[in-house]
Structures are given as structure tokens and as C-alpha cells.
Amino acid sequence: MRFIKMQGLGNDYLYVYGEVPENIEELSRRLSDRHFGPGADGMIYICSSEVADYKMRIFNADGSEAKMCGNGIRCVGKYVYDKGYTDKTVLRIETLSGIRTLHLKADGGKVSEVTVDMGKGEAKEQRSISISSGFADEDLFCDGWKYTYVSMGNPHAVFFVRDMEKIPLGEIGPKVEKHPDFPDGVNAEFVRVISGTELRMRVWERGSGITMACGTGTCASVYAAIQ
């Protein structure tokens, strides 16, 4: 098979131009493995669409299908333009969360920058969650185990913390993702407010684990901070 590995802010996927095969769950798990495969946060297929320029389908490292990926969709724009599949600099991409619009900045036949309209978020009031953890220093959390639930077309639980570097993300992240309060799983963001215009975020992504960046998670963190 032919694929290209691309990353947006370190959020990396294997990109395939074509229709999704029947064995995609097993394929994504196998190829995303960073020791026995090319290694990635998952796979993204760029398919034909009846309602937009292209359709994007996202499969996490555990084989599950995701609805939206902010960094992934930016790479889709660069892929189709740089490969010569389109000469448009404004693209409409179909996702499981609806159609998203990309704006491409191109120079010399190559895309140098892509911005995406992520749509309108939806936040709910703060809730509390109960986590069984050996983590003792819960004072690092600003509001205990309270979180803000935000939907960016996919679900996010945003926690505000005082020192995220001390948060054992690998221990707490999967417990939040698989918590009974989230029957379909959830992305977990741990956010420190640096100033009125700057946040620092670490993320545990549903189906992929710790990733270097998350576009929808970034938007969810800002949305929760504004709330």
C-alpha cells in the first residue's frame, strides 16, 4: 500500500488517498504501532465525497474511528494540493462532525499554511468526576476533579491545573477516557492558565493516548477557559 506520514504540531498520522478497506481496525492498530509498524497516532483516509470536495475518515491507533481531528484535517489540505489533486485554496472537507472549511496558503505549488474553521463549540456546566488513583497531590488541580465538558464535534473533558508537568498523564488519562460517565470515551485535557492570552495544555486523546498536540482539544481548552 502507498501512504504518506504527515504531522501537524507533532500530531502524526499515516495518510492514504482512497477508500477505506474492510480490515481498517486491524490495519490501523498494526501500522500505528511505533515499534513494529511505521508508527503514528492513527490513520487518515482521504476519500471521495458527494457533499464536499473530499471526505476525511480518521482511525485512531487502537482502531476506533474518530469524528474530527484539527491537525489531521490541515494535513489533508496540504496533501491534496501538493499532490496536484486540486488547485483550490479554499476546500470543504466532509467529516463525521460535519463539513469543515480549509483555507490554504500556497507558494510555488506547495502549501505552507492551512487554517481550518473548527465550527462552534458547545460547553456544559462544570461537573465532578470520581477517579481511583494512586496520585496523591490532587492539590495540583484548581477545582479538584471538576471538569468542563466541551463538544467540538467530538467530546472533551477539560481540567484546569496548577502544574501540569507533575500530572501523571499516562495514569490519569486512560481512567478519564474510560470512565463510566463517558460511555463513548472522551478526550482529556489538562490546562494551566499562564496569562489572559496564553494557555498550556497536555492531552490524552481518546483511542490514541498521549499525543503531542490536538487541534480540537486546543479549541476545547480555550472554550472552557472562556466559560
Sequence and secondary structure as in RCSB ss.txt:
>XXXX:A:sequence
MRFIKMQGLGNDYLYVYGEVPENIEELSRRLSDRHFGPGADGMIYICSSEVADYKMRIFNADGSEAKMCGNGIRC
VGKYVYDKGYTDKTVLRIETLSGIRTLHLKADGGKVSEVTVDMGKGEAKEQRSISISSGFADEDLFCDGWKYTYV
SMGNPHAVFFVRDMEKIPLGEIGPKVEKHPDFPDGVNAEFVRVISGTELRMRVWERGSGITMACGTGTCASVYAA
IQ
>XXXX:A:secstr
   EEEEETTEEEEEEES   TTHHHHHHHHH TTTSS  SEEEEEE  SSSSEEEEEEETTS EES  HHHHHH
HHHHHHHTTS   SEEEEEETTEEEEEEEEEETTEEEEEEEE    EE   EE     S   GGGBTTTTEEEEE
ESSSEEEEEEBS GGGS HHHHHHHHHT TT TT  EEEEEEEEETTEEEEEEEETTTEEES  HHHHHHHHHHH
H 
